[in-house]
Amino acid sequence: MNDRYDADDAAQGAAPYELVGYDEYGQPVYRQIPAQQTPQQAYDPYAQQGYGYDPYATGPQQPQSYDAYGTGRQQPATPSYDPYASQAPYDAYGAGAQEPAAPYDPYGQAATSGQHPRVAEQTAYIPQQAGPGGTTAPREPEAPEPPAAPGEPDGGGDQFAFVEEPDGDSEDVIDWLAFTENRTERREEARRRARSRITALVVVLALVAVGGLGYLWYAGKLPGLSSSGSKPGTATPVGAQKRDVIVVHLHNTGKSGTSTALLVDNTTTKQGTTVLLPNSLALSGDDGSTTTLAKSVDDDGASGTRDQLDTVLGTSIQGTWRLDTPYLQNLVDLVGNIDVDTDADVPDPDARKKGSAALVHRGKAQTLSGKMAVAYATYRASGESQNAQLQRFGQVMQGVLRKLSSEPAAATTTVQTLAQILDPPLTDKDLGSFLAGLADLAKGGDYRTALLPVQSDGTLSAATGDSVVKNILGGTAKSPDAGSAVRVSVQNATGVKDDTEKARVVLLNGGFTFLEGGTAAGARTTSQVLYADAADKADAAEVAKTLGLPAGSVAKGTVSSGADVSVVLGADYRPASS
């Protein structure tokens, strides 16, 4: 059912109602129109002076008013209105009190003519609710809200509009909070990254420490768990260690003489060594006679000398490398010069005048070309033993290995470039691969040079057998019997200290055993060769011939203890140039 109030109610005799406002819930509020009401001008909220009602004016109003709802009807002029009159009803639109207007019919019915006088004591109420006397008043249809007057808020006086005014401070606060939050997050992220880096660093250091300890343990260098200077494979017995050995003979083509060394690669302990062999080393010939290393190289050649060295040193030599001085010069030039700590100033061997500028200067890390390396490797100063020259040869060989390629193919190419004719069974590929392995050890600091010490008669002592022959070569020393070679004692009476060494070299090369006889108190003009036993007369004559002394110098006399023949060198001794 529809209890709305409309014009049909008026036709049936019901008292008319008029809209007076809206309650706080937005519902219209009506009141009964009195029977008699003086026509009155409708309130126009938009009226201005000269066109309608001024709500704030207290003076008389103009005779005409404007219809705010666009009905086209003009209301008669009304007397002046006091907005603060106590008897005026309240307007819910907030425009002040107004006189009741004619009722509005939302269904298009004609508005009731005439105005009724206002009854001040009539109470307004909602039509749906029970009216006075318990009767329910008909509900007036809802009318659209009139537009708000200019300058006034939209809506009724009892409705509030909350307008959020922009505040610059609030934006600043939001920005500051965002900045503070971002800075805090950045700090936390920085702390997290720092902790991650520290953790990663600790892990890396721990891994490095473990790896280092593992390497030291494997290399046998861990303190408390290995002996000093131990190498990998040292637990293997010396005799069971695997070694590759090649003998190299340096032939001085400019002057007479040879220098011999053993190149040893211990593949078990990863250690390389150059063993320098003095020319006075006593060897046993094929017929059982005693000879020296220098004489064997000249007389027996590569194969015979190699076999004799195997017998004396108890080792196994795989090949012989004959290296003439021109090939050594080319080899040094091919590897790009070498650096050697030289121990002497070496003159230029091609200089015609004595006192010329030195070709090689004494000092640390001297760079030597091929020619300089040859001059240094073959140089022996006046009064020096052959061991000093051997040491220089060993320095040059180690310098070459440090500069040679560690790749077998590249090292083989270098050997082939020399265009040498090698002694069988050694081939270019075998020599190149062998030298590449030694070069790798020399570059890694696992290479050394050792001199084989021999006694005055050329034999090896027990100490020599332990220090070099056994530990480096893995063999057992087997020197020939002392009685198998003629023992010659030499005393120098020439006044030249170097003559003793020159005589020693000549005698050793001749197959004799040299014994040091010292220096005479005074110089002698003639030399003398003495023998004690008639059986030694032939040997004495052979010694004189070897030293270049006249046959008349041989005589029977007193010889030194332990010698078969004694020689006293006088001023007539002319040593052969070496």
FENWO-V789834 format. One record per backbone hydrogen bond with DSSP energy under -1.0 kcal/mol. NH is the residue of the N-H (numbers start at 0). CO is the residue of the C=O. If there is no record, write none. Layout:
# FENWO-V789834
nh = <NH/NH>
co = <CO/CO>
This chain:
# FENWO-V789834
nh = <4/8/10/11/12/13/17/19/20/22/25/28/29/30/32/36/36/46/50/51/56/69/84/93/107/121/124/128/130/133/136/138/140/151/156/158/170/171/172/173/174/175/176/177/178/179/180/181/182/183/184/185/186/187/188/189/190/191/192/193/194/195/196/197/198/199/200/201/202/203/204/205/206/207/208/209/210/211/212/213/214/215/216/217/218/220/224/229/233/235/243/245/246/247/248/249/250/251/252/258/260/261/262/263/264/265/266/266/267/269/270/271/272/273/274/275/276/280/281/282/284/287/290/292/293/295/296/297/298/299/303/304/305/306/307/308/309/310/311/312/313/317/320/322/324/327/328/329/330/331/332/333/334/336/337/339/341/341/345/350/358/359/362/365/367/372/373/374/375/376/377/383/389/390/391/392/393/394/395/396/397/398/399/400/401/402/403/410/411/412/413/414/415/416/417/418/425/430/431/432/433/434/435/436/437/438/439/440/441/442/443/445/447/449/451/454/457/464/465/466/467/468/469/470/471/472/474/477/483/487/488/489/490/491/492/498/499/501/502/503/504/505/506/507/508/509/510/511/512/514/516/519/523/527/528/529/530/535/536/539/540/541/542/543/544/545/546/548/552/553/554/556/562/563/564/565/566/567/568/570/572>
co = <138/5/6/7/9/8/30/28/28/26/22/20/124/17/15/114/115/43/47/47/53/66/81/90/104/118/29/125/134/130/128/2/4/148/91/155/166/167/168/169/170/171/172/173/174/175/176/177/178/179/180/181/182/183/184/185/186/187/188/189/190/191/192/193/194/195/196/197/198/199/200/201/202/203/204/205/206/207/208/209/210/211/212/213/214/215/221/226/230/232/264/262/318/260/320/258/322/256/250/249/247/274/245/272/243/270/241/264/241/265/265/445/263/447/261/449/259/277/457/290/288/284/282/280/278/291/292/293/294/295/299/300/301/302/303/304/305/306/307/308/309/244/246/248/250/323/324/325/326/327/328/329/330/331/367/365/339/362/359/347/345/345/341/339/337/368/369/370/371/372/373/380/385/386/387/388/389/390/391/392/393/394/395/396/397/398/399/406/407/408/409/410/411/412/413/415/422/426/427/428/429/430/431/432/433/434/435/436/437/438/439/440/271/273/275/458/454/460/461/462/463/463/464/465/467/467/468/311/480/512/564/514/566/517/568/495/496/497/498/499/500/501/502/503/504/505/507/506/485/487/489/491/492/567/552/565/554/532/533/535/536/537/538/539/540/541/542/543/549/550/528/530/559/486/486/529/488/527/490/523/569>
